[in-house]
Structure formats: C-alpha cells, structure tokens
Amino acid sequence: MPSRSEKSYAASQWENEGGAMRPSTIGADVGHKLAAHGITAIPLTVYEWSGYRYTNAKDAIAAAERNIR
C-alpha cells in the first residue's frame, strides 16, 4: 500500500496534468468544503442495457447474454 507521501505525490502529478474534475453543478460553498477535506470527484462509467444500469461491464454483458438464451 502506498504511503501518504506517495499518494500526495501521485495526486499532485494528476493535478499538474489538468487538475481534479469537479462537478459543475455544485455551489461554491460545497466546492470549498470538498477542497478543504481533500475530496475530489471521480468520473464513473455506467453501462446501460434494456433500461438497467451497471457500473461493471461484465455484469452488463452477462445480463444481455442471459436475455439471448
């Protein structure tokens, strides 16, 4: 497991490449609190099939394949 300083270095490298993503719909007060606590937004891929949503691609594929049978 990386040490705290290794994590800090990794975070600073990421931020040097364009910064952490922040939701554009949050208010300034919420954004300030997130930053004060070191909380960052992480983009999430969601797979949708037949009205259902999956965060795991293998689960979406399995559901679709079950439907074919």
N, C-alpha and C positions, 0 to 999 in steps of 0.2 A: 504494500500500500504506500502511495507517495506521501512524503512528509508535507507538512503545512507549507513550508517554503517552496517545495516543488510545485504544489498546487497553485500557490501565489504566482510563481514564475510562469506557469502554463497559462493562467488567466491573463496575466499582463501581456503575454505573447499574442493571445487571441485578440485582446482589445487593441493591440497595436495594428492588427490587420483589419480594423474596421469597427471594432467595439462590439459589445454585447447587444443583442437585439432586445428592444423594449417594446411592449405593446403600445401602439399609438393612441389607444382609446383610454388610457389611464390618466387620471388627473395629476397635476404637478405635485400635490401633497403625497399621493400614493407613490409616485415615482421617486420622490425624495426619501420616503420611508424604506422603499425597496433597496435603494442605493445605500442607505445608512446601515442596513443589515446585511449587505453583500448579497442580496437576492437578485438573480438575473433570470430573464425569460429564456426558455429553450424551445426552439421550433420543434413541432411534433408532426410527423407524417401520420395521416389517418387514411386507411383504405376503406372504401365504401363499396358494398356489393348488395344488390337487391334490398336496399333500404337499411341495411345493417352497417355499422361502422366498427372497424378493427384497428388496433394500434400495432398489431403483429401481422405481417404479410402472410406468414404461414397459416395463421388462423383464417384469414380471408380466403386463401386458396383452398384450404380444407373444406370450408363451408360451401364454396362454389362447386368443388368436386363432388361433395355429398349430394348436391342437387342434381348433378348429371346422371347419377345412377338410377 
